[in-house]
């Protein structure tokens, strides 16, 4: 199986630490390794270095080479421009098609937190078996624990079988980033899973799906100039929401997972909380305070007293202060800054 690490995204919810020039995958949020380094190390638990590839934009190539120098230069699929995941996955699939058109492959986000690398790799191996046996696309779903509006939700049908302890379900549809009331309904329904974004298929079938569902994206893969004219759209909206139930199988994740998509998520999964439930990094002093995410990336001391359930992130040029319950609102701040000319992002 070929593994393509997707490392071209620039998220907005971990501002002000995550920026366009250095998004979250290049930060040491949870331990001494960056999320990208963790992703690569997780795959190397099972897969050969020869089977690991990188999909990214030209802006990040040098940083990736510094962080994971073992990846050969000819294992990079470098997008001509950022055009979201439908185009990025198509471009990488076209890259793999040249030498492994019918080999199962998996797209692996570079910025997730997974607690068990062995079970994760075993899940990918089960996906590979299903592709070889049935020719369908395989995806991984995670039982939701909160009505998050930043994720997609996959509806599952009956359990078809269990392979190596991993449950395989019918696919009954996908809804990308629903509003909060719908997300809450999905979470309570028990037959919806968070979409974890680990798409598995073959390069040939990924390309055929783009050709069928979003021909404008498929046609844009023909040349650099055509690629730059592609209208950005995620694979989830472009393809997954439109797919027939018979063309997809869902694996229920046997591991704990987080997309580390907000500061509250970083706090939630962080392995080094204090006795008071605080996550602190850098020059920080917290007095009579609990359940906070406090990060100082500069030389300045950040001191708090009697503060609870807050996010405080201090960098050299920006300071974020918000309640944990409003962590998703950080994206709106970045949207505002973009409209004001892009300073500080």
Backbone torsions as a table, in degrees:
resi	resn	phi	psi	omega
1	UNK	NA	137.3	176.8
2	UNK	-94.1	136.7	-179.3
3	UNK	-114.7	122.4	179.6
4	UNK	-111.0	111.2	177.7
5	UNK	-79.9	120.1	178.3
6	UNK	-84.9	113.9	-173.5
7	UNK	-135.3	43.2	-179.2
8	UNK	-118.5	-1.0	-174.6
9	UNK	-79.2	154.7	176.7
10	UNK	-132.0	86.3	-178.7
11	UNK	-67.8	162.6	-175.8
12	UNK	-114.5	-11.1	-170.2
13	UNK	-87.9	-5.9	176.4
14	UNK	-109.5	25.1	170.4
15	UNK	-68.2	146.7	8.4
16	UNK	-93.6	4.5	177.8
17	UNK	-75.0	-49.7	177.5
18	UNK	-77.1	125.3	-179.0
19	UNK	-128.6	170.8	177.8
20	UNK	-55.6	-42.2	-176.7
21	UNK	-79.0	-18.8	-179.5
22	UNK	-150.3	77.6	-178.5
23	UNK	-72.4	-178.9	-165.9
24	UNK	-61.1	-28.2	-177.6
25	UNK	-64.6	-16.0	-179.1
26	UNK	-101.1	14.3	-179.2
27	UNK	-114.7	151.2	177.8
28	UNK	-91.6	77.5	-173.6
29	UNK	-81.6	-30.3	-171.7
30	UNK	-115.8	-25.7	178.7
31	UNK	-159.3	-157.1	-175.7
32	UNK	-78.1	-11.2	177.7
33	UNK	-99.6	149.4	172.8
34	UNK	-73.0	164.0	178.1
35	UNK	-60.6	-36.7	176.6
36	UNK	-63.0	-46.4	178.8
37	UNK	-62.0	-38.6	176.4
38	UNK	-62.5	-41.8	-179.9
39	UNK	-61.9	-47.2	179.6
40	UNK	-62.7	-45.2	179.9
41	UNK	-62.3	-36.3	179.0
42	UNK	-62.9	-44.6	179.6
43	UNK	-67.6	-35.5	-178.4
44	UNK	-69.5	-9.9	173.9
45	UNK	-63.1	-23.8	-174.2
46	UNK	-133.2	-34.6	-170.9
47	UNK	-100.8	147.0	176.4
48	UNK	-68.5	150.3	176.2
49	UNK	-58.7	-29.8	-179.8
50	UNK	-67.3	-18.0	-176.8
51	UNK	-103.3	8.8	-178.5
52	UNK	-111.1	129.0	-176.2
53	UNK	-128.6	163.5	-179.4
54	UNK	-122.2	131.1	170.5
55	UNK	-112.0	121.1	-176.1
56	UNK	-156.0	178.6	173.3
57	UNK	-99.2	164.0	-176.8
58	UNK	-60.8	-29.0	-177.3
59	UNK	-61.0	-27.9	-171.6
60	UNK	-105.7	-2.0	-173.4
61	UNK	-57.6	-48.8	-175.6
62	UNK	-65.6	-38.4	178.2
63	UNK	-65.5	-41.5	178.8
64	UNK	-63.5	-41.6	178.9
65	UNK	-62.1	-35.2	177.1
66	UNK	-68.9	-37.4	-175.2
67	UNK	-80.9	-38.9	178.5
68	UNK	-132.0	73.2	-175.0
69	UNK	-65.4	-14.5	-178.0
70	UNK	-70.0	-19.7	-178.5
71	UNK	-73.7	123.0	-178.8
72	UNK	-64.2	152.3	-178.5
73	UNK	-60.7	-32.3	-178.7
74	UNK	-82.5	9.4	175.6
75	UNK	-103.9	16.1	179.4
76	UNK	-104.2	128.9	168.6
77	UNK	-103.7	106.2	-171.9
78	UNK	-104.8	112.3	-178.9
79	UNK	-64.5	141.9	173.8
80	UNK	-67.4	-24.1	179.3
81	UNK	-163.3	159.9	178.2
82	UNK	-80.3	119.1	-178.7
83	UNK	-135.5	28.7	177.4
84	UNK	72.4	-178.8	-165.1
85	UNK	-75.1	-27.9	179.0
86	UNK	-61.2	-47.5	179.8
87	UNK	-70.2	-42.4	-178.6
88	UNK	-62.3	-43.6	178.8
89	UNK	-67.8	-38.2	177.1
90	UNK	-64.0	-42.1	179.9
91	UNK	-63.8	-42.3	178.0
92	UNK	-68.9	-38.5	177.5
93	UNK	-63.2	-39.5	177.0
94	UNK	-65.1	-36.8	176.8
95	UNK	-62.2	-46.5	179.9
96	UNK	-71.9	-28.8	-177.5
97	UNK	-57.9	-29.0	-176.7
98	UNK	-62.7	-30.2	-176.8
99	UNK	-130.3	-9.7	179.4
100	UNK	-147.6	59.0	-172.5
101	UNK	-61.9	-31.2	-176.3
102	UNK	-114.6	15.0	176.6
103	UNK	-84.0	129.9	176.1
104	UNK	-56.1	141.6	179.0
105	UNK	-140.6	160.4	178.7
106	UNK	-134.2	137.5	173.4
107	UNK	-92.8	125.3	-172.8
108	UNK	-119.7	110.8	175.5
109	UNK	-58.2	145.4	-174.5
110	UNK	-89.2	0.1	-168.1
111	UNK	-130.8	34.9	179.8
112	UNK	-107.0	160.9	174.3
113	UNK	-112.2	124.1	179.6
114	UNK	-131.3	133.4	-171.1
115	UNK	-84.7	-18.9	-173.6
116	UNK	-136.4	99.0	-177.2
117	UNK	-65.7	-34.2	-178.4
118	UNK	-66.3	-47.3	178.9
119	UNK	-66.9	-35.7	177.0
120	UNK	-60.4	-49.9	-179.7
121	UNK	-65.2	-34.5	177.0
122	UNK	-63.9	-37.4	178.1
123	UNK	-63.2	-41.9	177.3
124	UNK	-63.5	-37.2	179.1
125	UNK	-65.3	-38.4	175.9
126	UNK	-64.5	-41.5	176.5
127	UNK	-58.3	-42.6	178.2
128	UNK	-60.1	-42.6	178.8
129	UNK	-60.9	-42.4	-178.5
130	UNK	-67.2	-38.6	177.3
131	UNK	-62.4	-45.7	-179.0
132	UNK	-65.4	-33.1	-176.5
133	UNK	-84.0	-41.2	-172.2
134	UNK	-114.8	-15.9	179.9
135	UNK	73.7	15.0	-177.0
136	UNK	-94.1	164.3	170.0
137	UNK	-77.7	143.5	179.7
138	UNK	-121.9	139.4	178.9
139	UNK	-135.3	163.2	179.8
140	UNK	-112.4	132.6	176.5
141	UNK	-116.7	149.7	-177.6
142	UNK	-123.0	131.2	177.4
143	UNK	-57.0	126.0	-177.3
144	UNK	-72.8	144.9	177.4
145	UNK	-118.2	-4.4	178.3
146	UNK	-157.5	153.7	-179.1
147	UNK	-81.2	68.0	-177.0
148	UNK	-76.0	133.4	179.4
149	UNK	-92.9	-2.4	-179.4
150	UNK	-91.0	-1.1	-176.5
151	UNK	-118.5	162.8	171.9
152	UNK	-90.2	157.6	-179.9
153	UNK	-124.5	129.7	-180.0
154	UNK	-106.9	126.3	177.4
155	UNK	-86.8	129.6	-179.0
156	UNK	-112.5	151.7	176.1
157	UNK	-100.9	-140.5	-176.7
158	UNK	-74.9	154.2	175.2
159	UNK	-75.7	125.9	-175.2
160	UNK	-89.2	-37.5	-178.3
161	UNK	-169.6	173.0	173.2
162	UNK	-128.5	127.3	-179.3
163	UNK	-120.7	121.4	-179.9
164	UNK	51.2	37.8	177.3
165	UNK	82.0	5.4	-177.7
166	UNK	-110.9	123.6	-176.0
167	UNK	-77.4	136.6	179.7
168	UNK	-113.3	126.7	-175.3
169	UNK	-120.1	155.8	169.0
170	UNK	-66.4	147.4	174.3
171	UNK	-96.7	128.9	-178.6
172	UNK	-123.8	12.0	176.4
173	UNK	135.9	165.4	-177.4
174	UNK	-141.7	138.0	174.7
175	UNK	-126.0	120.8	-177.1
176	UNK	-91.9	126.3	173.3
177	UNK	47.7	64.3	177.7
178	UNK	-72.0	166.9	175.9
179	UNK	-72.6	173.1	-169.8
180	UNK	-64.3	-39.3	-179.2
181	UNK	-66.3	-39.5	177.4
182	UNK	-68.6	-41.9	178.5
183	UNK	-60.5	-39.5	178.1
184	UNK	-65.4	-40.0	177.8
185	UNK	-64.3	-42.0	178.2
186	UNK	-62.6	-42.3	-178.2
187	UNK	-63.9	-39.6	-179.2
188	UNK	-76.8	-19.1	-176.4
189	UNK	-73.0	-23.3	176.9
190	UNK	73.2	-6.2	176.8
191	UNK	-112.5	23.5	174.0
192	UNK	-122.5	141.4	176.7
193	UNK	-122.4	147.3	169.6
194	UNK	-61.3	136.5	175.7
195	UNK	-82.1	118.6	-173.6
196	UNK	-90.4	-6.3	175.0
197	UNK	73.6	32.1	174.8
198	UNK	-108.7	74.2	-178.4
199	UNK	-72.6	132.3	178.2
200	UNK	-126.8	133.1	176.6
201	UNK	-169.4	-154.1	172.1
202	UNK	-113.8	156.5	177.4
203	UNK	-54.8	-41.5	-179.4
204	UNK	-61.5	-44.4	-177.6
205	UNK	-73.1	-33.4	173.6
206	UNK	-60.9	-44.6	-179.9
207	UNK	-65.7	-40.0	178.5
208	UNK	-63.5	-37.4	179.1
209	UNK	-65.9	-41.4	176.6
210	UNK	-63.6	-41.6	-180.0
211	UNK	-61.9	-36.6	-178.2
212	UNK	-76.7	-46.1	-170.5
213	UNK	-96.0	-32.5	179.6
214	UNK	-137.6	72.0	-176.9
215	UNK	-57.7	-27.3	178.7
216	UNK	-64.0	-38.6	177.0
217	UNK	-70.2	-45.4	179.6
218	UNK	-57.9	-46.4	-179.1
219	UNK	-66.1	-28.9	179.6
220	UNK	-70.7	-11.9	178.6
221	UNK	-78.6	-6.0	-172.0
222	UNK	-72.1	-27.5	-178.6
223	UNK	-157.3	164.2	179.8
224	UNK	-62.7	-43.7	-179.6
225	UNK	-65.1	-38.5	178.0
226	UNK	-68.1	-37.6	179.7
227	UNK	-61.2	-41.9	-178.1
228	UNK	-66.1	-16.6	178.8
229	UNK	-93.1	-3.5	179.4
230	UNK	-64.4	134.8	174.3
231	UNK	-77.6	123.0	-177.3
232	UNK	-58.1	132.9	176.2
233	UNK	-158.9	143.3	179.7
234	UNK	-78.2	156.1	176.8
235	UNK	-61.6	-31.9	-178.5
236	UNK	-62.1	-48.7	178.0
237	UNK	-72.1	-40.0	-172.4
238	UNK	-72.5	-35.7	-171.7
239	UNK	-125.3	-56.0	-168.7
240	UNK	-58.4	-42.6	-178.9
241	UNK	-65.2	-16.6	-176.0
242	UNK	-102.9	-6.7	-170.4
243	UNK	-75.7	148.6	176.7
244	UNK	-73.7	148.6	-177.5
245	UNK	-62.7	-29.5	-178.4
246	UNK	-74.6	-10.6	-175.6
247	UNK	-97.5	2.4	-174.6
248	UNK	-139.6	143.4	169.4
249	UNK	-124.9	147.4	-176.8
250	UNK	-116.7	131.8	174.6
251	UNK	-101.5	129.4	177.5
252	UNK	-83.2	121.8	-173.1
253	UNK	-61.5	127.4	176.0
254	UNK	-94.9	26.9	-178.4
255	UNK	-141.2	158.8	175.2
256	UNK	-78.6	140.2	-172.6
257	UNK	-141.6	144.9	170.4
258	UNK	-147.5	142.1	175.6
259	UNK	-86.6	4.1	178.9
260	UNK	45.9	46.1	-170.4
261	UNK	-88.0	-1.6	178.4
262	UNK	-155.2	167.2	179.1
263	UNK	-65.3	-32.1	176.6
264	UNK	-66.5	-33.4	176.1
265	UNK	-68.9	-40.4	176.2
266	UNK	-58.2	-46.0	178.0
267	UNK	-61.1	-43.2	-175.0
268	UNK	-62.1	-42.1	-174.3
269	UNK	-98.3	-0.1	-175.1
270	UNK	-65.5	132.4	-175.2
271	UNK	-81.9	-4.8	-171.8
272	UNK	-126.6	55.9	174.9
273	UNK	-76.9	149.2	174.6
274	UNK	-76.5	175.6	177.4
275	UNK	-60.7	-25.6	179.1
276	UNK	-88.5	4.6	178.9
277	UNK	80.6	12.5	178.5
278	UNK	-86.8	144.9	166.5
279	UNK	-108.5	116.6	-178.1
280	UNK	-124.1	143.9	179.0
281	UNK	-145.9	133.9	179.6
282	UNK	88.1	-155.9	-175.1
283	UNK	-83.6	85.0	-171.9
284	UNK	-130.7	138.7	171.5
285	UNK	-131.2	120.5	-178.6
286	UNK	-117.6	118.3	-178.7
287	UNK	-111.5	126.6	178.0
288	UNK	50.4	43.1	-177.4
289	UNK	-129.4	150.1	-177.5
290	UNK	-145.2	154.8	173.5
291	UNK	55.4	44.0	178.9
292	UNK	-113.2	154.0	169.1
293	UNK	-109.4	108.0	-175.6
294	UNK	-125.7	119.3	-176.0
295	UNK	-130.9	129.4	174.3
296	UNK	-122.3	113.8	-177.8
297	UNK	-98.8	0.1	178.4
298	UNK	-111.8	-165.3	-178.9
299	UNK	-84.8	-17.2	-174.1
300	UNK	-69.5	138.1	174.3
301	UNK	-73.1	134.1	172.2
302	UNK	-110.8	113.7	-178.3
303	UNK	-119.4	135.2	179.5
304	UNK	-134.4	153.7	175.1
305	UNK	-141.1	135.6	178.1
306	UNK	53.9	44.5	178.3
307	UNK	-113.9	134.8	-175.8
308	UNK	-134.9	142.8	173.9
309	UNK	54.7	44.3	-178.9
310	UNK	-119.7	160.4	172.1
311	UNK	-115.7	124.5	178.4
312	UNK	-133.4	115.4	-178.6
313	UNK	-127.4	117.1	-176.2
314	UNK	-115.5	122.9	176.3
315	UNK	-119.4	-177.8	-177.0
316	UNK	-62.7	-28.4	-174.2
317	UNK	-127.9	2.6	-178.6
318	UNK	-154.7	150.3	178.7
319	UNK	-129.7	129.6	176.1
320	UNK	-112.5	131.0	173.9
321	UNK	-134.8	120.8	177.5
322	UNK	-159.5	155.4	175.4
323	UNK	-66.7	149.2	178.5
324	UNK	-55.1	-38.7	-175.5
325	UNK	-67.7	-12.2	179.3
326	UNK	-113.1	24.8	-176.7
327	UNK	-60.5	-33.2	-179.3
328	UNK	-67.8	-19.1	-178.4
329	UNK	-71.7	-13.0	-179.5
330	UNK	-58.2	-33.9	178.4
331	UNK	-57.8	-36.6	-179.7
332	UNK	-66.3	-33.2	176.3
333	UNK	-63.5	-45.4	-179.7
334	UNK	-64.5	-40.4	176.7
335	UNK	-58.9	-41.5	178.2
336	UNK	-63.7	-44.2	180.0
337	UNK	-63.6	-36.0	177.4
338	UNK	-63.0	-42.1	179.3
339	UNK	-66.1	-27.1	-179.5
340	UNK	-86.0	5.6	177.1
341	UNK	115.9	-4.2	173.2
342	UNK	89.0	4.8	176.8
343	UNK	-66.2	142.2	178.8
344	UNK	75.5	9.5	177.7
345	UNK	-121.1	NA	NA
